[in-house]
């Protein structure tokens, strides 16, 4: 049965299947290398999926109602300071395209994730040591499921 943990796992799996340009770090998981961030500054991504709201969307008996969860996928793309905006955007843009207007995690009846249009936002030092510059790729999504 589709649930929030499965939706997050589906987002992560979609990124892993379609993006290999940099190391990726996930919420509450060990980093891919030690030390982290790397001693020699290299581009990397911090990926997270956040729930914003969840509400009943359709009528039905308890346990067979359609729920809608709204959320955002965020890919924080960090590059060494001085990396260059064009090259930075060349890393960030494809992440948004992986999710743009895509529907997935729809193998269970009544369940699916529908992604919206990505937006690349911001830009700041992005790290405590000041060695990295960060942009955020934000993708809104709707997750429907029966519960």
Sine and cosine of phi, psi and omega as CSV:
sin_phi,cos_phi,sin_psi,cos_psi,sin_omega,cos_omega
0.00,0.00,0.72,-0.69,-0.01,-1.00
-0.90,0.43,0.65,-0.76,0.05,-1.00
-0.49,-0.87,0.02,-1.00,-0.07,-1.00
-0.88,0.48,-0.69,0.72,0.01,-1.00
-0.87,0.50,-0.64,0.77,0.04,-1.00
-0.92,0.39,-0.60,0.80,0.03,-1.00
-0.90,0.44,-0.70,0.72,0.02,-1.00
-0.89,0.45,-0.70,0.72,0.02,-1.00
-0.88,0.47,-0.59,0.81,0.02,-1.00
-0.92,0.38,-0.62,0.78,0.05,-1.00
-0.90,0.43,-0.71,0.70,0.02,-1.00
-0.88,0.47,-0.71,0.71,0.00,-1.00
-0.89,0.46,-0.62,0.79,0.02,-1.00
-0.90,0.44,-0.68,0.74,0.04,-1.00
-0.89,0.45,-0.75,0.66,-0.06,-1.00
-0.88,0.48,-0.56,0.83,-0.03,-1.00
-0.97,0.24,-0.33,0.94,-0.14,-0.99
-0.83,-0.56,0.01,1.00,-0.06,-1.00
-0.64,-0.77,0.84,-0.54,0.03,-1.00
-0.65,-0.76,0.29,0.96,-0.09,-1.00
-0.95,0.32,-0.44,0.90,-0.02,-1.00
-0.58,-0.82,0.27,-0.96,0.18,-0.98
-0.90,0.44,0.51,-0.86,0.02,-1.00
-0.82,-0.57,0.70,-0.71,0.05,-1.00
-0.92,-0.39,0.64,-0.77,-0.04,-1.00
-0.90,-0.44,0.34,-0.94,0.03,-1.00
-0.82,0.57,0.75,-0.66,0.13,-0.99
0.83,0.56,0.56,0.83,0.09,-1.00
-0.80,-0.59,0.41,-0.91,0.04,-1.00
-0.91,0.42,0.60,-0.80,0.05,-1.00
-0.91,0.41,0.36,-0.93,-0.06,-1.00
-0.96,0.27,-0.15,0.99,-0.02,-1.00
-0.49,-0.87,0.30,-0.95,0.08,-1.00
-0.75,-0.66,0.77,-0.64,0.05,1.00
-0.97,0.26,0.30,-0.96,0.04,-1.00
-0.75,-0.66,0.70,-0.71,-0.17,0.99
-0.87,0.50,0.30,-0.95,-0.07,-1.00
-0.82,0.57,0.59,-0.81,0.01,-1.00
-0.87,0.50,-0.64,0.76,0.12,-0.99
-1.00,-0.05,0.88,-0.48,-0.10,-0.99
-0.88,0.48,0.85,-0.53,0.06,-1.00
-0.71,-0.70,0.41,-0.91,0.06,-1.00
-0.88,0.47,0.52,-0.85,0.08,-1.00
-0.36,-0.93,0.25,-0.97,-0.07,-1.00
-0.80,-0.60,0.69,-0.72,0.19,-0.98
-0.96,-0.29,0.86,-0.51,-0.13,-0.99
-0.93,-0.37,0.74,-0.67,0.04,-1.00
-0.57,-0.82,0.47,-0.88,0.04,-1.00
-0.83,-0.56,0.86,-0.51,-0.10,-0.99
-0.86,-0.52,0.69,-0.72,0.06,-1.00
-1.00,0.05,0.70,-0.71,0.01,-1.00
-0.97,-0.26,-0.67,0.74,-0.09,-1.00
-0.35,-0.94,0.52,-0.86,0.09,-1.00
-0.63,-0.77,0.73,-0.69,-0.05,-1.00
-0.47,-0.88,0.37,-0.93,0.07,-1.00
-0.94,0.35,0.75,-0.66,-0.05,-1.00
-0.96,-0.29,-0.43,0.90,-0.05,-1.00
-0.64,-0.76,0.29,-0.96,0.01,-1.00
-0.98,0.20,0.31,-0.95,0.04,-1.00
0.43,-0.90,0.16,-0.99,0.05,-1.00
-0.95,0.31,0.46,-0.89,0.07,-1.00
-0.79,0.61,0.72,-0.69,-0.04,-1.00
1.00,-0.04,-0.17,0.99,0.04,-1.00
-0.70,-0.71,0.55,0.84,0.05,-1.00
-0.99,-0.16,0.53,-0.85,0.05,-1.00
-0.99,0.11,0.79,-0.61,0.05,-1.00
-0.94,-0.34,0.52,-0.85,0.08,-1.00
-0.84,-0.55,0.85,-0.52,0.10,-1.00
-0.93,-0.37,0.80,-0.60,0.07,-1.00
-0.99,-0.15,0.59,-0.81,0.00,-1.00
-0.31,-0.95,-0.09,-1.00,0.01,-1.00
-0.68,-0.74,0.66,-0.75,0.18,-0.98
-0.99,-0.15,0.79,-0.62,0.04,-1.00
-0.85,-0.52,0.79,-0.61,0.13,-0.99
-0.89,-0.46,0.95,-0.31,0.01,-1.00
-1.00,0.03,0.93,-0.37,-0.09,-1.00
-0.98,-0.18,0.91,-0.40,-0.03,-1.00
-0.96,-0.28,0.70,-0.71,0.09,-1.00
-0.74,-0.68,0.41,-0.91,0.05,-1.00
-0.87,0.49,0.60,-0.80,0.08,-1.00
-0.82,0.58,0.67,-0.74,-0.02,-1.00
1.00,0.02,0.04,1.00,-0.04,-1.00
-0.90,0.43,-0.55,0.83,0.01,-1.00
0.97,-0.26,0.73,-0.69,-0.07,-1.00
-0.90,0.44,-0.68,0.73,-0.02,-1.00
-0.86,0.51,-0.71,0.71,0.01,-1.00
-0.93,0.37,-0.58,0.82,0.03,-1.00
-0.90,0.44,-0.73,0.68,0.03,-1.00
-0.90,0.43,-0.52,0.86,0.04,-1.00
-0.91,0.42,-0.44,0.90,0.10,-0.99
-0.99,0.11,-0.65,0.76,-0.08,-1.00
-0.96,0.28,-0.67,0.74,-0.09,-1.00
-0.83,0.55,-0.74,0.67,-0.01,-1.00
-0.88,0.48,-0.48,0.88,0.04,-1.00
-0.90,0.44,-0.69,0.73,0.05,-1.00
-0.88,0.47,-0.62,0.78,-0.03,-1.00
-0.93,0.36,-0.42,0.91,0.06,-1.00
-0.87,0.49,-0.53,0.85,-0.09,-1.00
-0.94,-0.33,-0.23,0.97,-0.11,-0.99
-0.81,0.58,0.88,-0.48,0.09,-1.00
0.78,0.62,0.52,0.86,-0.01,-1.00
-0.99,-0.11,0.54,-0.84,0.13,-0.99
-0.89,-0.46,0.76,-0.65,0.00,-1.00
-0.41,-0.91,-0.04,-1.00,-0.11,-0.99
0.80,0.60,0.76,0.65,-0.09,-1.00
-0.84,-0.54,0.53,0.85,0.00,-1.00
-0.99,0.14,-0.45,0.89,0.05,-1.00
-1.00,0.05,0.58,-0.82,0.05,-1.00
-0.84,0.54,0.74,-0.68,0.05,-1.00
0.98,0.20,0.00,1.00,-0.05,-1.00
-0.93,-0.36,0.65,-0.76,0.11,-0.99
-0.11,-0.99,0.45,-0.90,0.17,-0.99
-0.95,-0.32,0.77,-0.64,0.07,-1.00
-0.87,-0.49,0.88,-0.47,-0.01,-1.00
-1.00,-0.05,0.49,-0.87,0.07,-1.00
-0.99,-0.13,-0.39,-0.92,-0.02,-1.00
-1.00,0.07,0.71,-0.71,0.02,-1.00
-0.97,0.24,0.42,-0.91,0.11,-0.99
-0.71,-0.70,0.68,-0.73,0.07,-1.00
-0.98,-0.19,0.85,-0.53,-0.13,-0.99
-0.85,-0.53,0.40,-0.92,0.26,-0.97
0.93,0.37,-0.41,-0.91,-0.05,-1.00
0.54,-0.84,0.91,-0.42,0.05,-1.00
-0.45,-0.89,-0.01,-1.00,-0.07,-1.00
-0.86,0.51,-0.50,0.87,0.19,-0.98
0.91,0.42,0.06,1.00,0.03,-1.00
-0.45,-0.89,0.45,-0.89,-0.02,-1.00
-0.90,0.43,-0.54,0.84,-0.06,-1.00
-1.00,0.05,-0.09,1.00,0.04,-1.00
0.96,0.27,0.19,0.98,-0.04,-1.00
-1.00,0.03,-0.23,0.97,-0.08,-1.00
-0.86,-0.50,0.46,-0.89,0.11,-0.99
-0.88,-0.47,0.70,-0.72,-0.09,-1.00
-0.85,-0.53,0.60,-0.80,0.20,-0.98
-0.86,-0.51,0.45,-0.90,0.01,-1.00
-0.88,-0.48,0.81,-0.59,0.14,-0.99
-1.00,-0.09,0.88,-0.48,0.00,-1.00
-0.92,-0.39,0.77,-0.64,0.01,-1.00
-0.79,-0.61,0.92,-0.39,0.07,-1.00
-0.96,0.27,0.49,-0.87,0.04,-1.00
-0.54,-0.84,0.33,-0.94,0.13,-0.99
-0.88,-0.47,0.74,-0.68,0.05,-1.00
-0.87,-0.49,0.91,-0.42,0.04,-1.00
-0.98,-0.20,0.65,-0.76,0.06,-1.00
-0.39,-0.92,0.31,-0.95,0.02,-1.00
-0.99,-0.13,0.77,-0.64,-0.01,-1.00
-0.44,-0.90,0.00,0.00,0.00,0.00
